[in-house]
Amino acid sequence: MDSAPSDETLMLDVARGQHSAFEQLVLRHQQTVWRTAYRMLGCRQTAEDIAQEAFLRIFQAADRYQPTAAFRTYLYRIVVRLCLDWLRRKRAIASAELEPLDPSAPDAQQTLLDRERDQAVRAALDRLPAKQRMAIVLRYYEGLSGRQIADAMNTTIKAVERLLARGRATLEKRLTPYLRM
């Protein structure tokens, strides 16, 4: 039974001009990249733009790729840089998009409470400094380890721990009313 090629192998294939290898990488990682950008920036369209730009940069740099770190770390580093650059340029974050509420839903009140909580979390995340927000998103939404976050953010594990601790403390203060729900 053949196993799927690793991401690193696929990147080396992309460097050799095998476009189908790039397609496989995109299919494997597009949801993760979009989700990370969306959670960081709060705007669906901007997340799509960031995801496209990230894959474009990976494709353009394929001939310079060196598998010294996991491809996933390399990919996150690009996404982190793009998100932080976008935030520096924009300074303002779009609020979370609301989906229309279905009044015929079985538990409309719970749905409203869930949406209110989700909006509060999004607003609290949006108000965090960019690096704290990115550390929180990578840890709690994407499940990366401290080492992976440090690599993606090009910093130390200790710095990531401080970012996470400050981010958690700030979120806890801002979300106290929702912790009782």
C-alpha positions as CSV (number, residue, x, y, z in Angstrom):
1,M,0.0,0.0,0.0
2,D,1.5,3.3,-1.1
3,S,1.4,6.2,1.3
4,A,0.9,9.8,0.2
5,P,4.1,11.7,-0.3
6,S,5.1,14.1,2.5
7,D,4.6,17.8,2.1
8,E,8.4,18.3,1.9
9,T,8.6,15.8,-0.9
10,L,5.8,17.5,-2.8
11,M,7.6,20.9,-2.4
12,L,10.7,19.4,-3.9
13,D,8.6,18.1,-6.7
14,V,7.1,21.5,-7.3
15,A,10.7,22.9,-7.5
16,R,11.2,20.4,-10.3
17,G,8.2,21.7,-12.2
18,Q,5.6,19.2,-11.2
19,H,2.5,21.4,-11.0
20,S,0.3,18.5,-9.8
21,A,2.4,18.3,-6.6
22,F,1.6,22.0,-6.0
23,E,-2.1,21.2,-6.5
24,Q,-1.8,18.5,-3.8
25,L,-0.2,20.9,-1.4
26,V,-3.0,23.4,-1.9
27,L,-5.7,20.8,-1.5
28,R,-4.1,19.6,1.7
29,H,-3.6,23.0,3.3
30,Q,-6.1,25.5,1.8
31,Q,-8.7,25.1,4.6
32,T,-6.1,25.5,7.4
33,V,-4.5,28.5,5.7
34,W,-7.9,30.2,5.2
35,R,-9.1,29.4,8.7
36,T,-5.9,30.8,10.3
37,A,-6.1,34.0,8.3
38,Y,-9.9,34.3,9.0
39,R,-9.4,33.8,12.7
40,M,-6.6,36.4,12.7
41,L,-8.3,39.0,10.6
42,G,-12.0,38.4,11.0
43,C,-12.9,39.0,7.3
44,R,-13.7,36.2,4.9
45,Q,-12.6,38.0,1.7
46,T,-9.3,39.1,3.3
47,A,-8.7,35.5,4.5
48,E,-9.2,34.3,0.9
49,D,-6.8,36.9,-0.4
50,I,-4.2,36.0,2.3
51,A,-4.5,32.3,1.4
52,Q,-4.1,33.0,-2.3
53,E,-1.1,35.2,-1.6
54,A,0.5,32.6,0.7
55,F,0.2,29.8,-1.9
56,L,1.5,32.1,-4.6
57,R,4.6,32.9,-2.5
58,I,5.1,29.2,-1.9
59,F,4.9,28.5,-5.6
60,Q,7.2,31.3,-6.5
61,A,9.8,30.3,-3.9
62,A,9.7,26.5,-4.6
63,D,13.1,26.5,-6.3
64,R,14.6,28.0,-3.1
65,Y,12.8,25.8,-0.7
66,Q,15.0,23.8,1.7
67,P,13.3,21.2,3.9
68,T,15.1,22.2,7.1
69,A,11.8,22.6,8.9
70,A,8.4,21.0,8.5
71,F,6.5,22.3,5.5
72,R,3.6,23.2,7.8
73,T,5.9,25.5,9.8
74,Y,7.1,27.1,6.6
75,L,3.5,27.6,5.5
76,Y,2.4,29.1,8.8
77,R,5.4,31.5,8.8
78,I,4.2,32.8,5.5
79,V,0.6,33.2,6.7
80,V,1.7,34.9,9.9
81,R,3.8,37.4,8.0
82,L,1.0,38.2,5.5
83,C,-1.5,38.6,8.3
84,L,0.8,40.8,10.4
85,D,1.6,42.9,7.3
86,W,-2.1,43.3,6.5
87,L,-2.8,44.4,10.1
88,R,0.0,46.9,10.0
89,R,-1.4,48.4,6.8
90,K,-5.0,48.4,7.8
91,R,-5.0,48.9,11.6
92,A,-8.7,48.4,11.6
93,I,-10.2,45.0,11.7
94,A,-13.5,44.1,10.1
95,S,-16.0,42.8,12.5
96,A,-17.2,39.2,12.2
97,E,-19.8,38.6,9.5
98,L,-23.2,37.7,10.8
99,E,-25.2,34.9,9.2
100,P,-29.0,35.4,9.2
101,L,-30.7,33.7,12.1
102,D,-33.3,31.0,11.2
103,P,-36.4,31.7,13.4
104,S,-37.6,28.2,12.8
105,A,-34.5,26.7,14.4
106,P,-35.3,24.3,17.2
107,D,-33.5,26.4,19.9
108,A,-33.4,30.0,18.6
109,Q,-32.6,31.3,22.1
110,Q,-29.5,29.1,22.4
111,T,-28.5,30.0,18.9
112,L,-28.7,33.7,19.8
113,L,-26.7,33.1,23.0
114,D,-24.1,31.2,21.0
115,R,-23.8,34.0,18.4
116,E,-23.6,36.6,21.1
117,R,-20.8,34.7,22.7
118,D,-19.0,34.1,19.4
119,Q,-19.2,37.8,18.6
120,A,-17.8,38.7,22.0
121,V,-14.9,36.3,21.5
122,R,-14.3,37.7,18.0
123,A,-14.4,41.3,19.3
124,A,-12.1,40.4,22.2
125,L,-9.6,38.7,19.8
126,D,-9.7,41.7,17.5
127,R,-8.7,44.0,20.3
128,L,-5.6,41.9,21.3
129,P,-2.3,43.1,19.9
130,A,-1.5,41.4,16.6
131,K,1.2,39.1,17.9
132,Q,-0.8,38.0,20.9
133,R,-3.8,37.3,18.7
134,M,-1.7,35.3,16.3
135,A,-0.2,33.2,19.1
136,I,-3.7,32.5,20.5
137,V,-5.1,31.6,17.1
138,L,-2.2,29.2,16.3
139,R,-2.3,27.6,19.7
140,Y,-6.0,27.3,20.5
141,Y,-7.6,27.2,17.0
142,E,-4.9,25.5,15.0
143,G,-3.4,23.3,17.8
144,L,0.2,24.1,17.2
145,S,2.8,23.5,19.9
146,G,4.9,26.2,21.5
147,R,7.9,25.2,19.3
148,Q,5.8,25.3,16.1
149,I,4.3,28.7,17.0
150,A,7.8,30.1,17.8
151,D,9.1,28.8,14.4
152,A,6.1,30.3,12.6
153,M,6.3,33.6,14.3
154,N,10.1,33.6,14.1
155,T,10.6,34.1,17.9
156,T,11.5,32.1,21.0
157,I,9.3,29.6,22.9
158,K,9.6,31.9,25.9
159,A,8.3,34.8,23.9
160,V,5.4,32.7,22.7
161,E,4.6,31.6,26.3
162,R,4.5,35.3,27.3
163,L,2.3,36.2,24.4
164,L,-0.1,33.4,25.2
165,A,-0.2,34.3,28.9
166,R,-0.9,37.9,28.3
167,G,-3.5,37.1,25.6
168,R,-5.3,34.6,27.8
169,A,-5.4,37.0,30.8
170,T,-6.8,39.8,28.6
171,L,-9.4,37.5,27.0
172,E,-10.4,36.2,30.4
173,K,-11.0,39.8,31.7
174,R,-13.0,40.8,28.6
175,L,-15.0,37.6,28.4
176,T,-15.8,37.1,32.1
177,P,-19.6,37.6,31.6
178,Y,-19.6,34.8,29.0
179,L,-17.6,32.4,31.2
180,R,-20.7,32.1,33.4
181,M,-23.0,31.0,30.5
